[in-house]
Every structure is written in structure tokens, then in C-alpha cells.
């Protein structure tokens, strides 16, 4: 019998989210960000939903995997080429590159690349992106090359905060650079999931939603809009043991939880070896029989324990939802002190992704 931990993937929900976000984008192209194996959901499960869309990934290896599954559209590499081998390996495919340093243009020219590039401008996030002088250098290198400069882009550091001044400051910095270099005729792309949903004036020619495609809320302030998104992943497992313990008895490694009343403890087949966060504290909720039960004790490699004293009829093989359709991943992330992105991308290969 297979171990019961499984991530159920709802492709219909994924397609509904694409449709909803595309509607918000209006005339802007919606580019699907499917890096990190579709944020842990598995690109092979969603490949048929990619057709007819432009995709964005982090690196050549991710693009190659998607092409190997039969995708025949265009893929944008968000970190550009790392080395010449990356360009050569994808030469027969429809790829475009985001450029964040002039050396990448030189690399493409040397490899006789004849496709499209985007120039990524550092407008204030200071992670990746070109300065004014670097942008000028890239344009010089592109002059005379058989490479199309398709788009200018930037990335906001705090698009999920309506009150953040930095977003406006970044937008202004971006506009100043574009005007200084007389690049006003080029289309622009500025929006991730949060910016797409909160800041319509910055939609530009293309938006790049990521986490929202998978039904997770990119920011608490977006709740009314995000309620129209549907979770694509539901992480499930089963109860594999139930036991009664007395007042004063402890549960798990380190004896970190002590029963203050006669308690019923259920052990679940999921742990940090599956990607469930080891630092999930006592009180982190799960759903059993559609009722909430709190984690107690430390998360083990293969198991967690929950207090089911107040839930009637919890037996071995009872289904348990760790996050998903009925328990928002954002709520679990808040308990754990992390973000939904990390939870879904941290699931290991030991957890099968299964289409429903």
C-alpha cells in the first residue's frame, strides 16, 4: 500500500485562475510564471494548460524540462543565460532572455542568437537589473545584432503593500531611465501577482503572475480579489495511529508538549522529509473530518502528531488536509512564520502530485 501523503492538483482550478487573472490584466499579455516546477505543483500535471501561452521560468534547465513534455510555445528565461552552454542547449526552441548585465548580451551575440530579449532595469529593488550606463551598453551591443529588443521590465519590491512609497518611487525611477534613454516606444512589463491585482496603472504590455496562478493570495490586502482564486494544490495524508494519553504525559521529540487533560493524539503520515515545515509550532491547524485539530509536539521527519480530543470518531485511515481547498495555505504559512511560496515549493519528491 502506498504511503498516503499526496498533493492533489486541480488543473481546472489552475485554468480558472488563469482566466480570472487574464481578465484583470485587460489588454496586457498574461505570461505564466511556472518556475520551480510550477511552484511545486509539477509542470507535467499542468502542461496542457500552458498551450497557447507564453511561459516564464528561472533557468535553461526548467525550460528544457517543459519543452521535453511537448510544449511548443515561447519561454522567457527570467535570469537570462548563465553561460554559453545554456544558449546552445535551447537553440532549437522558442526562447527569449531577460538581460540583467551587459555580458549576457555579449554571450548571446557570440552564440549567434537571433531571438528576443528583455532588458531588466534596476528601479530600486537592487537584486537584479541594469543601471543607466549598463542599459546604454546593452543597447550598443544589440545594435547591429540580429536580436530583437522586445520589452523593458522591472520588478517591484513591495507591490503587496498598498501604502508602500517604494512602489511609486520605483515606477518613477523606471520612467526617468526610459525617458533619459529615449526608449519610450518600447513596451514595458512591471507587474507580478500582487501588482497585477492591486495596481492597474502599471499593467503595461505584459504582466507576470506567479503565486496567484496557483490560487494563493499574494498579499493580505488583496483578500476581496483573491477570494475569486481557487487553490490548485491540496496537501493530504491520513491518520496512521491514534492513542490516548494521561495528564502530564508528553508527545514527540524533546518532550515539548505536555497534556494538561486526558487527550487523544493522532499520528499523521507527513513530516519534514516530505517538505512539511519542521518549525511548524504547536497549534498549527490541520483538518480532520472537516474539523480543525492543532499540531502538538515537534514535527518529525516522517510524522506529525495532532490533538484530536475534541473531534468525534477519529480512526486510522481518516483523511487529513494539511492545506488547500478547505484550509488556506496562507493560514498555515502564517502559523509557521513563512509564506505560501515556500510551503508549496518545499514539498519533496516523496510526495506524489496527483491530478484530480
N, C-alpha and C positions, 0 to 999 in steps of 0.2 A: 504494500500500500504506500502511495506517495505521501511525503510529508505535506501537511495541509496548508502551510503558508503559501499564499499565492496573491499576485497583484492582478486583479481583474481590470481589463482595459476596454472601455466603452467607446468604440470607434464612432458610433452615431453621435455621442456627446461631443467628440472632437470636431466632427463636421458641423455640428450646430454652433459650436464656439467660433469656428472659422467664419461661418455665415454672419453671426452676430457682430464680430469684430470688424469684418469687412464692411458691414452696414454702417458702423460708427466711423469708419475711415472715409466714407463717401467716395470721392473720386480718386483718392490716393490708392496706390497699389498696396495690397497686403502681402508682405513677404513672411513666410512661416519660418520662425526660428526653431530649428529642430536639433540643435547641438546637444552634446552629452546624451546621445541615443534617445532623442526626443524627450529630454528632461527625465530620463529614466523609464519612460513608458515603452520604449522599444520601437525603433523605426520600422522594423519588419511588420509590426502589428498595424501600422498606420500608413504604410506605403501607398495603398490605393487611394488614400485621401490626399496625397501630395500631387497627384497628376493634374497638370494644368496650372500649377502654382510655382512661383519662384521660391526656393528654399534658401535658408542661411544656416551655416554651420561654422564651427570654430576652425577646423583644420582640414587638410587634404585627406587624412585617413577617414574622417567622418564622411566626407563627400564620396570617397571611393566605395565605402560600405553601401551608401544609398544607391549609387549607380549600379552596384553589383546586384541589387534587388530589382532592377528593371526600370528604375526612374530614368526618364529621358528628357527631363526639363533642365532648367538652369539652376545652378547652386552658387551662391555667393559665399566666399570664404572670409569670415569676419576679421580674422587676424592676418590675412594676406598670406603670401608664400613665406615659409620659413627658410627654404633652401631650394636650389635648382631642381633637385630630385622631385620635390612636390609638384612643380610645374610640369615636369616631364611626365610624371605618372598620370596626370589628368589631361594630357594634351589632346586626347581623342574625345573629351567630354565638354559639355557646355558649362564652363565655369567662369566666374568673374571674381575679382580680388579687391578687397579693401586694402588700401595703401596707407600705412601709418608712419613710414620712414622712406626717404628717397632711395635707399639701397634696394628696396623691393622693386622699384621701377626699373632700376638697372638690371636686376636679376631677370625680370620679365622680358626686357629688350634683348638681353643676351640669349634667351631661350626662344626668341622669335615668336613670342606670344602675340596673338592677333585678336584678342577678345576685348572685354570691357573691364574697366577699373573704376573704383570709387576712391575719392580722396577723403580720409578721415581727419577732421580738424579738431585739434585740442582747444575746446572753448572754455575750459576751466576745470574739468574733472581730473586732468593730469594723470591719466592712466596710459592711454594710447592716444596718438593724434599728432598732427603736423602743426608746427609753428608757421608764421607768415613766410619766413625765409625758406623753410623746408617745403612749403607748398609751392613757392616760386621755383625751387629746384626741381620738384616733381614735374611741373608743367614744362620746364625746359627739357627735361629728359623725355617727356612724352612727345614733344614737338618733333615731327618727322618720323616717329614710330607709327607702326600700323596698329595702334592701340586706341580704343575709344574711351575718352573720359566721360563716363555716363552720369555720375552723381557726386555731389558733395554730401558728406554726412558728419554728424557729431553725436555725442551721447550725453544725456543729462545725468547729473549725479543725484538729483533729488526730485525726480518727476512725480514721486508718490506723495509729495508734501505740497498741498495747495498753497501754503503760506511761505514756502521757501523763496527767498530772494535770489538764491543762486541760479534758479532756472531762468529767470528773466535776465540775469547778468550773463549767463552762458549764451542765451539767444542773442543778446546784444553784441557780445564778443564775436559770435559767429557771423552776424550780419556785417560787423565792421571789417572783418577779414575778407568776406566775399566782396564787399564794396571796394576795399583797397586794391584788391587784385583784379577788379572788373570781371568777376565771374558770375554776375547777376543772372546771366542767361542759362546757367546750369541748374537742373532740378536738385532738390535737397531732400534728405531723409534725416529726421531728428528724433522720431518717437519710438520708444519701446512700449510695453503693455500699458504702464501707468500713464505715460504721456499721451498715448492714443486715447485713453479713456477719460483723461482729465483736461487735456489742453488742445482743443481742436485747432486753434490758430497755428499750431506748429506741425500739423499733419504733413505738409509739403507734398512731394510727389510719391513718396513711399513710406509706409510705416512697418515696424519690425516687432510685432508682438511675439512674446515667448511664453512666459508662465501662464498668461491668461488663456492661451490656446488649450491648456490642459485643465481649465476650469478653476484655477486657484486665483484668489484675489491678490492683485499686485500691491494693494495698499488699503488700509482700513478705511480711509476717507472715501473710497470708491464703492462702498457697500451697496447703495441702490443700483448702480450699474452692474456690479459683479454678481448680484443675485440672479442675473439672467444668464450667467455662465453655469455650465454643468460639469461636475468633476469627471474626469476621464479615468482616473485610477481609483480603485477601491482596494485597499490592502486588507486581506482577510487571513484568518487562521482558525484553529479550533482549540477547544479545551482538551488537554490530554491527561489531566488528573484533577481530582477535587478532594480536599481533605479538611477536616475540622481541627481547629487548634484552640487551646485554652488561653485564658487571660495570662499575660506575662510571657507567652511563647513568641519566638521571633521567626522571621521569614527571610531567607536569602543570604547571600554573602555578606559578611561583616555585621550580621545581626542588626541591620539599620532600622528595621521596623518591628515594633513590639505590639502585640494585640492588647487592646485596652478592654476588650469584651470577648466572649466566646465568638469565634469567627470562622467563616467558611472561605477557604482560599482555593482559587482555581489557577492551575498552571497552564500557560499557553505556549504553543509551538512557534515561537518567534523570538529573536534575540539580536544582539548586535552583530552576530555573524551573518545575519540577513540584512543588516543595514538599519534595523530599528535602533534609535539612538541610545547608547549606553547611559548617557547622562539624563535620560528621562526621569524626572523626580517622582516620588510618591505623590499620588493624586492625579497623575496624567490619565485622562479618561480613555476607556475602550467601550465598545458597545457589545453587550451580550443579551440575546433575547430582546433587542431594541431598548435595552436599559443600560445606563451608564454604570461602569464599575471602575474604581480607581486602581492604578498600579500601586503595589506595596513592595517594598524591598528593592534591591538593586536589579537592574537588567543584566541577565546572564548572556553568554554567547548564543545559546540556543533557545532560551526560555525567558518568559517574564511571569510574574505572579500578580494576581489581582484579587481584591477583596469583593466577594460576591455574597456576603452575608445578607444583604438586603434584596437580593434577587431570587425569586422563587424558581425552583426546578432547574438548576444549572447542572448539567450532566456532561460526562466525557463525550466528545464529538460535537458539542454545541458550537455553532458558528460564532466567530468574533470579528468585529470590524475594528481595525486599528485607526484607519482614516478613510475618507472617501464620500460615498453617496449620502450617508446619514450622519457622519461625524466629520466636520470640515477639517481639512488638513491644516488650515491656518490656526485653528484652535489648538490642535496638538502641538504645532510649532511654537505657539505662544507659551504653552506649559513647559516645553523643552528649552526655551530660550534661543530659538533659531528661526529660520524662515522655511516656508514651504518648498522652495527651490532645493534646499539642502536635503530635506526629508526624501523627496521623490528621486533625486539623483543619487542618493546614497544606498539605495536598495542594491544588494549584491546579486550575482548571477544565481545564487542558491534559491532565489525567489522567482519562480517562473512567471512570465507575463502571459496572461491568457485572455484572448478576445472573448467578449460576451455579446 
